[in-house]
Amino acid sequence: MSKTALIFKREYITRVRNKTFLLSTFLLPIAMILFIFGSGYFAMSSKDNFKKVAVVNDPGMFKLNLKSDSSRMLFDFTNDVDSTNFSKKGYDAVLDLNNDSVSRKFTVHSKKQLGVEGKGIIENRLDRAFEKNQLLKNGINKETLDSINKEAMGAYSIDNRLTSGKGKSQQVNAAVNYGVGFGSGILIYITMFIFGAMVMRGVMEEKTNRIAEVMVSSVKPFELMMGKILGIAAVGLTQLFLWFVLIVTLLMVANMLLPAEVMKQASEANKTMPGAMGGNSAMAMKMMDMGKAFSNVNWLLILGSFVFYFLGGYLFYASLFAAIGSVINEDPQEAQSLMLPITMPIMFGFIIMMSNLNTPDSKIMVWASMIPFTSPIVMMARVPSGVPAWQLAVSMLLLIAGFVFTTWLAGKIYRTGILMYGKKATWKEMFKWAFRKS
């Protein structure tokens, strides 16, 4: 077994057996699922979430048209309640409809804040009641108008097809491509920062503990650096795979265990939303088209590209992070100043992606997807929308060439920096080490 492979094995086994790795790998997905479903469950099942509201001083236009929200709020028209005794009579609030016709502003008295949702429900129901009253005044049937509006909502849709010069066409969905591209790009952006920092900290720890001095006596500095980089890459891929498996499994289990009552409340809440599907066949067709668009996505190309750009981007930047870690002497400010030139291109790639995600074929996106410093993030945002084969090939070749060059460059810096103590290194000195003849 080569020395690089031995260091890789040591790095991988040491890190996956670490308590921090085990806790973050298994507890983070569980905590995330518990937070999502727990907050939703308590929000929907809490008795404090349901409000009983007394309605007083109705001028006559609201009583027939102000509808309650069965899952959130009940309106009770009465004349026996005022702002001083509503709580004693079992109400959470009292809505006073006595106002001047100019401001159209009503008052709600309550012991506790209604919150954004509660205030929104009351305003929405008042608006709907006013609308219905005005329609009746003008001889327009509200039910007929609702039926027309439902039919008109989403009545027409656009089937976007990419047509090649050979006459072949393929259905595409901009929303699906946007979502997949954004998710892939931001995941690579985050992982490059996280795993790059892991490499830098690992090198700094070995330098501080003088472990590196012992290791370089029997291993070449370049072999030591590559073993560490590849070992941490394997740890990162292992953690991502385990997160994916755990999250999918936990979501399936949570969905089966979720109480039927909560699902019913969620369904009722969905029906009360303006513009909800509620039997709207046009909206149902749009959802079916969305599902079809997901099935038409070239997942094999996307997954293959993701693995390539994840590893390529990581290896490209990890060697630079390792070089920085080798010259730092336990000074956080020194680390920040030296890291800035490395982190800036990553941030530029993210900014370019976010600013131009709707135009994946714009010049800046094309160029940024070719340059190795930004291509891992930007190209992954472009791939779901379709990228010419030659652009993808050039981008991959340039990233491989960039990785080889930065690894060679970082290896020369690492060889000198790992054995240097007590002196602050500058970028000028690091470039001298990098291009110095062996």
DOKOL-506131 format. One line per 2 residues: their letters; for each residue x, y, z of C-alpha. Coordinates in Angstrom, 3 decimals, decimal comma. Layout:
BEGIN
a = X:Y:Z; ...
// end
This chain:
BEGIN
ms = 0,000:0,000:0,000; 1,345:3,454:-0,963
kt = 2,090:6,054:1,678; -0,703:8,320:0,353
al = -3,163:5,427:0,746; -1,978:4,805:4,319
if = -2,478:8,473:5,226; -5,879:8,415:3,494
kr = -6,893:5,369:5,556; -5,665:6,942:8,803
ey = -7,443:10,242:8,083; -10,716:8,532:7,145
it = -10,853:6,068:10,054; -9,801:8,683:12,621
rv = -12,513:11,120:11,523; -15,433:8,687:11,083
rn = -14,769:7,283:14,569; -14,753:10,779:16,036
kt = -17,696:11,517:18,360; -18,359:14,849:16,642
fl = -18,724:13,112:13,266; -21,039:10,431:14,648
ls = -23,222:12,910:16,540; -23,507:15,359:13,633
tf = -24,203:12,564:11,137; -27,000:10,875:13,065
ll = -28,424:13,616:15,287; -28,608:16,442:12,733
pi = -31,144:14,731:10,397; -33,200:13,567:13,401
am = -33,185:17,064:14,915; -34,158:18,604:11,579
il = -37,106:16,235:11,034; -38,272:16,645:14,640
fi = -38,120:20,432:14,301; -40,081:20,493:11,027
fg = -42,818:18,064:12,051; -42,809:19,065:15,716
sg = -43,279:22,760:15,048; -45,990:21,990:12,487
yf = -47,771:19,591:14,830; -47,785:21,936:17,816
am = -48,760:24,898:15,656; -51,765:23,080:14,214
ss = -52,880:21,134:17,288; -52,482:23,887:19,874
kd = -55,742:25,053:21,406; -54,290:28,548:21,671
nf = -54,236:28,639:17,883; -58,054:28,574:17,631
kk = -59,803:31,879:18,304; -63,447:32,512:19,184
va = -64,287:36,083:18,190; -67,408:38,007:19,200
vv = -68,669:40,385:16,485; -70,569:43,473:17,691
nd = -72,147:46,597:16,156; -72,697:45,008:12,756
pg = -74,158:47,624:10,354; -76,011:44,821:8,575
mf = -73,703:44,003:5,709; -71,498:41,430:7,443
kl = -73,763:39,020:9,331; -74,774:36,979:6,291
nl = -71,433:37,147:4,525; -68,730:36,974:7,235
ks = -67,690:33,313:7,218; -65,766:31,524:9,967
ds = -62,539:29,631:9,372; -63,336:26,171:10,760
sr = -59,710:25,346:11,585; -58,618:28,723:12,935
ml = -61,390:31,133:13,907; -65,095:31,232:14,803
fd = -67,131:34,434:14,410; -70,142:34,803:16,723
ft = -72,500:37,780:16,166; -73,857:39,040:19,485
nd = -74,921:42,227:21,258; -74,214:41,003:24,811
vd = -70,447:41,469:24,688; -68,171:44,505:24,818
st = -64,466:45,235:25,231; -64,651:44,857:29,032
nf = -66,387:41,498:29,462; -65,617:39,417:26,337
sk = -63,037:37,299:28,175; -65,489:36,371:30,964
kg = -68,011:35,201:28,352; -65,564:32,780:26,751
yd = -64,310:34,846:23,819; -60,694:35,362:22,815
av = -61,420:38,702:21,163; -64,213:41,079:20,205
ld = -64,463:42,632:16,727; -66,191:46,022:16,784
ln = -67,695:46,812:13,363; -68,724:50,332:14,357
nd = -66,578:52,707:12,284; -66,723:55,757:10,071
sv = -67,233:55,042:6,371; -64,097:56,939:5,333
sr = -61,324:55,052:7,157; -62,955:51,585:6,980
kf = -60,853:50,615:9,981; -62,343:48,304:12,597
tv = -61,068:47,595:16,103; -60,335:44,205:17,651
hs = -60,008:43,999:21,445; -58,107:40,988:22,804
kk = -56,199:39,918:25,907; -53,359:38,477:23,818
ql = -51,946:39,474:20,482; -53,759:37,889:17,554
gv = -50,513:37,504:15,680; -49,934:38,004:11,973
eg = -52,023:34,959:11,028; -55,016:35,893:13,211
kg = -55,056:39,495:11,981; -54,737:38,268:8,406
ii = -57,681:35,853:8,742; -59,997:38,589:10,064
en = -58,970:41,069:7,364; -59,346:38,413:4,665
rl = -62,836:37,423:5,850; -63,925:41,083:6,071
dr = -62,670:41,730:2,541; -64,550:38,692:1,206
af = -67,737:39,747:3,025; -67,475:43,299:1,655
ek = -66,866:41,926:-1,848; -69,912:39,662:-1,685
nq = -72,100:42,490:-0,364; -71,031:44,811:-3,199
ll = -71,663:42,101:-5,793; -75,174:41,513:-4,447
kn = -75,869:45,254:-4,523; -74,974:45,313:-8,210
gi = -76,948:42,186:-9,081; -73,944:39,914:-9,593
nk = -74,130:36,366:-8,283; -71,084:35,617:-6,091
et = -71,178:31,863:-6,729; -71,218:32,382:-10,498
ld = -68,282:34,793:-10,278; -66,324:32,357:-8,069
si = -66,960:29,588:-10,565; -65,683:31,741:-13,432
nk = -62,612:32,814:-11,450; -61,784:29,193:-10,561
ea = -62,131:28,141:-14,169; -60,024:31,073:-15,383
mg = -57,237:30,482:-12,851; -54,629:28,433:-14,688
ay = -56,926:27,843:-17,672; -53,992:28,149:-20,056
si = -50,434:26,955:-19,698; -47,264:27,083:-21,768
dn = -45,551:23,893:-22,881; -41,947:24,982:-23,407
rl = -40,039:22,641:-25,721; -36,392:22,823:-26,699
ts = -36,056:22,117:-30,418; -32,783:20,951:-31,930
gk = -31,608:21,500:-35,482; -32,571:17,892:-36,294
gk = -36,224:18,607:-35,514; -36,280:16,792:-32,175
sq = -37,971:18,531:-29,251; -37,910:18,005:-25,496
qv = -40,283:19,352:-22,862; -38,659:21,564:-20,219
na = -39,936:23,292:-17,107; -38,171:26,478:-16,004
av = -39,357:26,188:-12,383; -38,036:22,629:-12,031
ny = -34,721:23,513:-13,684; -34,428:26,597:-11,472
gv = -35,040:24,580:-8,302; -32,685:21,724:-9,189
gf = -29,962:24,135:-10,360; -30,259:26,336:-7,282
gs = -30,214:23,351:-4,905; -27,177:21,774:-6,573
gi = -25,222:25,029:-6,731; -25,837:26,075:-3,144
li = -25,030:22,574:-1,829; -21,635:22,640:-3,549
yi = -21,072:26,208:-2,291; -21,695:25,162:1,325
tm = -19,704:21,922:1,167; -16,640:23,611:-0,352
fi = -16,530:25,994:2,592; -17,180:23,303:5,218
fg = -14,785:20,640:3,952; -12,133:23,165:2,892
am = -12,141:24,536:6,440; -11,890:20,955:7,772
vm = -8,726:20,399:5,731; -7,208:23,674:6,936
rg = -8,001:22,936:10,597; -6,589:19,417:10,271
vm = -3,297:20,718:8,887; -3,137:23,439:11,570
ee = -3,697:20,865:14,359; -0,934:18,588:13,070
kt = 1,430:21,526:12,757; 0,589:22,833:16,252
nr = 0,983:19,373:17,833; 4,239:18,800:15,924
ia = 2,772:15,633:14,408; 3,699:16,863:10,933
ev = 7,398:16,961:11,860; 7,317:13,260:12,658
mv = 5,285:12,341:9,567; 7,373:14,264:7,010
ss = 10,464:12,408:8,210; 9,095:9,284:6,515
vk = 6,551:10,702:4,045; 6,915:13,348:1,359
pf = 4,947:16,524:2,195; 2,985:16,189:-1,071
el = 1,933:12,629:-0,181; 0,922:13,805:3,292
mm = -1,194:16,628:1,852; -2,906:14,434:-0,774
gk = -3,662:11,687:1,736; -5,288:14,222:4,050
il = -7,306:15,891:1,265; -8,605:12,603:-0,169
gi = -9,365:11,221:3,300; -11,493:14,228:4,243
aa = -13,218:14,077:0,826; -14,204:10,467:1,559
vg = -15,470:11,506:5,009; -17,568:14,268:3,418
lt = -19,098:11,942:0,820; -19,851:9,370:3,516
ql = -21,611:11,989:5,633; -23,648:13,333:2,677
fl = -24,733:9,805:1,718; -25,755:8,952:5,294
wf = -27,651:12,255:5,624; -29,561:11,515:2,409
vl = -30,491:7,980:3,497; -31,484:9,073:7,021
iv = -33,555:12,073:5,905; -35,481:10,060:3,294
tl = -36,097:7,239:5,798; -37,163:9,592:8,597
lm = -39,496:11,533:6,285; -41,221:8,296:5,264
va = -41,561:7,154:8,886; -42,775:10,574:10,076
nm = -45,347:10,713:7,286; -46,760:7,328:8,347
ll = -46,831:8,253:12,048; -48,303:11,754:11,596
pa = -51,762:11,848:13,234; -54,704:11,817:10,807
ev = -56,220:14,789:12,658; -53,233:16,961:11,799
mk = -53,430:15,924:8,135; -57,141:16,801:8,129
qa = -56,448:20,222:9,651; -53,744:20,852:7,079
se = -56,191:19,939:4,310; -58,846:22,283:5,692
an = -56,328:25,091:6,066; -55,277:24,558:2,461
kt = -58,865:24,867:1,269; -59,267:28,252:2,965
mp = -56,289:29,726:1,127; -57,174:32,120:-1,675
ga = -56,530:30,470:-5,006; -56,191:26,986:-3,507
mg = -56,827:24,123:-5,869; -60,124:23,121:-4,294
gn = -61,195:20,991:-7,225; -59,679:23,294:-9,830
sa = -58,846:20,915:-12,663; -56,554:23,431:-14,360
ma = -54,393:23,691:-11,254; -54,383:19,905:-10,963
mk = -53,149:19,702:-14,543; -50,341:22,130:-13,713
mm = -49,280:19,938:-10,810; -49,304:16,911:-13,109
dm = -47,157:18,813:-15,623; -44,727:19,663:-12,816
gk = -44,473:15,980:-11,896; -43,941:15,074:-15,541
af = -41,219:17,722:-15,816; -39,422:16,159:-12,833
sn = -39,547:12,775:-14,542; -38,140:14,322:-17,742
vn = -35,103:15,737:-15,932; -31,895:13,953:-16,923
wl = -31,111:12,837:-13,370; -28,224:10,628:-14,488
li = -26,445:13,628:-16,030; -27,238:15,851:-13,032
lg = -26,061:13,305:-10,442; -22,939:12,494:-12,454
sf = -22,155:16,189:-12,894; -22,816:16,848:-9,213
vf = -20,368:14,157:-8,082; -17,743:15,421:-10,552
yf = -18,073:19,098:-9,615; -18,370:18,312:-5,916
lg = -15,112:16,339:-5,978; -13,437:18,635:-8,510
gy = -14,367:21,811:-6,636; -13,395:20,290:-3,307
lf = -10,015:19,032:-4,543; -9,326:22,341:-6,311
ya = -9,913:24,406:-3,168; -8,880:21,852:-0,507
sl = -5,260:21,917:-1,680; -5,274:25,724:-1,343
fa = -6,848:25,516:2,120; -4,186:22,946:3,086
ai = -1,448:25,302:1,885; -2,925:28,123:3,994
gs = -3,204:25,837:7,033; 0,466:24,879:6,719
vi = 1,695:28,474:7,188; -0,622:29,601:10,017
ne = 0,663:29,751:13,606; -2,505:29,577:15,765
dp = -3,483:33,193:14,975; -7,168:33,531:13,891
qe = -6,596:36,982:12,362; -3,705:35,620:10,319
aq = -5,949:32,800:9,092; -8,713:35,213:8,046
sl = -6,375:37,504:6,112; -4,761:34,597:4,249
ml = -8,106:32,881:3,534; -9,723:35,936:1,935
pi = -8,152:35,541:-1,558; -9,331:31,900:-1,587
tm = -12,873:32,447:-0,314; -13,594:35,453:-2,564
pi = -13,806:33,412:-5,827; -16,205:30,966:-4,123
mf = -18,414:33,872:-3,058; -18,215:35,437:-6,540
gf = -19,394:32,143:-8,026; -22,358:32,080:-5,642
ii = -23,268:35,723:-6,415; -23,077:35,116:-10,183
mm = -25,279:32,026:-9,823; -27,919:33,832:-7,739
sn = -27,977:36,900:-10,015; -28,279:34,987:-13,297
ln = -30,116:31,763:-12,446; -33,040:32,781:-14,689
tp = -30,677:33,281:-17,641; -28,388:30,208:-17,584
ds = -27,096:30,905:-21,114; -26,021:34,508:-20,465
ki = -22,399:35,366:-21,246; -21,387:35,804:-17,614
mv = -22,882:32,397:-16,688; -21,136:30,697:-19,619
wa = -17,737:32,208:-18,792; -18,118:31,626:-15,039
sm = -19,018:27,985:-15,718; -15,712:27,545:-17,572
ip = -13,324:29,176:-15,085; -12,207:26,578:-12,474
ft = -12,533:29,063:-9,590; -16,307:29,421:-10,155
sp = -17,308:26,490:-12,399; -18,248:23,988:-9,627
iv = -21,066:26,282:-8,452; -22,111:27,989:-11,701
mm = -21,999:24,973:-14,029; -24,155:22,930:-11,646
ar = -26,746:25,728:-11,805; -26,689:25,513:-15,626
vp = -26,722:21,728:-16,132; -30,480:21,176:-15,411
sg = -31,395:23,756:-18,099; -29,254:22,061:-20,721
vp = -25,622:22,795:-21,540; -23,904:22,168:-24,903
aw = -21,703:19,091:-24,666; -18,590:21,010:-25,726
ql = -19,064:23,580:-22,931; -19,466:20,834:-20,326
av = -16,385:19,012:-21,647; -14,251:22,193:-21,672
sm = -15,413:23,095:-18,158; -14,512:19,637:-16,831
ll = -11,107:19,582:-18,530; -10,254:23,053:-17,215
li = -11,305:22,040:-13,691; -9,095:18,935:-13,848
ag = -6,180:21,023:-15,146; -6,848:23,620:-12,448
fv = -6,865:20,942:-9,752; -3,534:19,519:-10,965
ft = -1,981:23,001:-11,039; -3,278:24,153:-7,628
tw = -2,254:20,825:-6,068; 1,277:21,189:-7,444
la = 1,366:24,830:-6,299; -0,050:24,079:-2,843
gk = 2,275:21,093:-2,436; 5,357:23,299:-2,769
iy = 3,942:25,835:-0,290; 2,922:23,021:2,068
rt = 6,407:21,481:2,002; 7,979:24,692:3,330
gi = 5,131:26,040:5,459; 4,466:22,873:7,482
lm = 7,956:23,052:9,041; 8,004:26,821:9,597
yg = 7,212:28,095:13,110; 7,060:31,495:14,785
kk = 7,004:33,590:11,615; 4,011:35,083:9,842
at = 3,989:34,180:6,173; 2,839:36,596:3,481
wk = 1,376:35,852:0,062; 4,568:37,208:-1,507
em = 6,661:34,659:0,403; 4,225:31,869:-0,420
fk = 4,514:32,616:-4,155; 8,299:32,485:-3,828
wa = 8,055:29,031:-2,225; 5,608:27,888:-4,894
fr = 7,751:28,819:-7,897; 11,135:28,136:-6,336
ks = 13,164:25,480:-8,134; 13,511:22,266:-6,141
// end
